[in-house]
Amino acid sequence: MTQAAPTATHPTIIKVGGSAGIDYDAVCADIAALWKAGQRLVLVHGGSGETNRVAEALGHPPRFVTSPSGYTSRFTDRETLEIFEMVYCGKMNKGIVERLQRLGVNAVGLSGLDGRIFEGRHKDSVRIVENGKTKVLRGDHTGTVERVNTALIDLLLGAGYLPVLTPPASSYDGVAINVDGDRAAAALAVAMHADALLLLSNVPGLLRNYPDESSLITHIPAADVEQYLEFAQDRMKKKVLGAAEAVAGGVKRVIFGDARAGQPVSAALGGAGTVVS
């Protein structure tokens, strides 16, 4: 097994989503090549598409709700949280770790709950808009990453391991909470003084006229990120919000890249996609 000795001072944080069309083999092959070349990397992943499929099969289909500010998210009751953990921490995480191990990278898979890597406040209730009316749903297990404890990540990187992270996070009381993976990756990038944050998904970047891929926005000035929320559809809204939080926290570059084929990490690092800088 190849144990890398990365040379860069600050890592690059890669977040790969969980939607249909993402080529995890291509992502992992590219990461492996970069890792062996001495790049210092941390991978964060999602798993929303597979979670939806498993939840349907188990007779507990996902429920998506819209906040008064217009963001769509998964309502996470306890049963949904347990399905979420089964898919994210089990099938998705270990599938990615296995790919990297086969490619000679000694990857270690962890959730944000492990070592309280991702930590935040548990929100038991959530305000939603349904049929034009604002309601409060209780029994929610969600939160936002407010603190990143990097000691365990530093330990792994220093010993030549590649960390592969996924939600959930830990509440301050030690309860598992569902958190947005893009914003968690942004918080991690800030905490680790990352050189770059890559947010890879199943589109080439932020599109001015979704889903027209020829309308790709190639560059966004860091100071203007939130002004581009108007072009973001569905999950892309959280990515734009995460990018804004990352650059505000000192991350020099955030790239929205395409994880469907080729060398997605190298391409994004080379400027393909939407670059926020």
LINCOR-V562693 format. One record per pair of residues at least 12 apart in sequence whose C-alpha atoms are under 8 Angstrom apart, sorted by the first residue. I is the first residue (numbers start at 0). J is the second residue. Records with the same first field share a line. If there is no record, write none. Layout:
I=J / J
This chain:
0=100 / 103 / 104 / 105
1=35 / 103 / 104 / 105
2=104 / 105 / 159 / 160
3=34 / 35 / 37 / 104 / 159 / 160
4=37 / 159
5=34 / 36 / 37 / 38 / 39 / 159
6=37 / 38 / 39
7=37 / 38 / 39
8=39
9=39 / 191 / 192 / 193 / 194
10=38 / 39 / 40 / 41 / 191 / 192 / 193 / 194 / 195
11=38 / 39 / 40 / 41 / 188 / 193 / 194 / 195 / 196 / 197
12=40 / 41 / 42 / 43 / 184 / 187 / 188 / 193 / 195 / 196 / 197
13=40 / 41 / 42 / 43 / 184 / 196 / 197 / 198 / 199 / 264
14=42 / 43 / 44 / 45 / 180 / 181 / 184 / 196 / 197 / 198 / 199
15=42 / 43 / 44 / 45 / 198 / 199 / 200 / 258
16=44 / 45 / 46 / 47 / 198 / 199 / 200 / 201
17=44 / 45 / 46 / 47 / 48 / 49 / 200
18=46 / 47 / 48 / 49 / 200 / 201
19=48 / 201
20=201 / 259
21=200 / 201 / 258 / 259 / 260
22=258 / 259 / 260
23=95 / 258
24=98
25=258 / 259 / 260 / 261 / 262 / 263
26=258 / 260 / 262 / 263 / 264
27=95 / 98 / 99
28=99 / 102 / 262
29=262 / 263 / 264 / 265
30=264
31=99 / 102 / 103 / 104
33=265
34=104
35=104
39=156
40=161 / 162
41=161 / 162 / 163 / 164
42=161 / 162 / 163 / 164
43=163 / 164 / 165 / 180 / 184
44=92 / 163 / 164 / 165 / 180
45=87 / 91 / 165 / 166 / 180
46=86 / 87 / 91
49=86
50=82 / 83 / 86 / 87
53=82 / 86
54=79 / 82
59=78 / 79
61=73 / 74 / 79
62=74
64=127 / 128 / 129
65=127 / 128 / 129
66=125 / 126 / 127 / 128
67=126 / 127 / 128 / 133
70=233 / 236 / 237
71=233 / 234
74=139 / 140
75=138 / 139 / 140 / 141 / 177
76=138 / 139 / 140
77=138 / 139 / 140
80=140 / 176 / 177
84=167
87=165 / 166
88=109 / 110 / 165 / 166
92=108 / 109 / 163 / 164 / 165
93=108
95=163
96=108 / 163
104=160 / 161
105=159 / 160 / 161
106=160 / 161 / 162 / 163
107=160 / 161 / 162 / 163
108=162 / 163 / 164
109=162 / 163 / 164 / 165
110=164 / 165 / 166 / 167 / 168
111=164 / 165 / 166 / 167 / 168 / 169
112=166 / 167 / 168 / 169 / 175
114=148 / 151
115=147 / 148 / 168 / 169
116=147 / 148 / 149 / 151 / 168 / 169
117=144 / 145 / 146 / 147 / 148 / 166 / 167 / 168 / 169 / 183
118=143 / 144 / 145 / 146 / 147 / 148 / 168 / 169 / 170 / 171
119=142 / 143 / 144 / 145 / 146 / 168 / 169 / 170 / 171
120=142 / 143 / 144 / 145 / 170 / 171
121=140 / 141 / 142 / 170 / 171 / 174 / 176
122=139 / 140 / 141 / 142
123=137 / 138 / 139 / 140 / 141
124=136 / 137 / 138 / 139
125=137 / 139
140=175 / 176 / 177
141=176 / 177 / 178
142=170 / 176 / 177 / 178
143=178 / 179 / 182 / 183
144=168 / 178 / 182 / 183 / 186
145=186
146=186
147=186 / 187 / 190
149=190 / 191
165=180
166=178 / 179 / 180
179=237
181=198 / 237 / 238 / 241
182=237 / 238 / 240 / 241 / 242 / 244
183=241
184=196 / 241
185=241 / 242 / 244 / 245
186=244 / 245
188=245 / 250
189=245 / 248 / 249 / 250
192=249 / 250
193=250 / 251
194=250 / 251 / 252
195=250 / 251 / 252 / 253 / 254
196=245 / 250 / 252 / 253 / 254
197=253 / 254 / 255 / 256 / 264 / 267 / 268
198=238 / 253 / 254 / 255 / 256
199=255 / 256 / 257 / 258 / 263
200=255 / 256 / 257 / 258 / 259
201=257 / 258 / 259
202=256 / 257 / 258 / 259
203=215 / 255 / 256 / 257 / 258 / 272 / 273
204=216 / 217 / 254 / 255 / 256 / 257 / 272 / 273
205=217 / 230 / 231 / 235 / 255 / 272 / 273
206=230 / 231
207=230
208=230
209=230 / 232
215=272 / 273
216=272 / 273
217=271 / 272 / 273 / 274
218=273 / 274 / 275 / 276
219=273 / 274 / 275 / 276
220=275 / 276
221=243 / 246 / 275 / 276
224=239 / 242 / 243 / 275
225=239 / 240 / 243
227=239
228=240
238=255
242=275
246=276
251=276
252=274 / 275 / 276
253=274 / 275 / 276
254=267 / 268 / 270 / 272 / 273 / 274 / 275
255=267 / 272 / 273 / 274
256=271 / 272 / 273
257=272
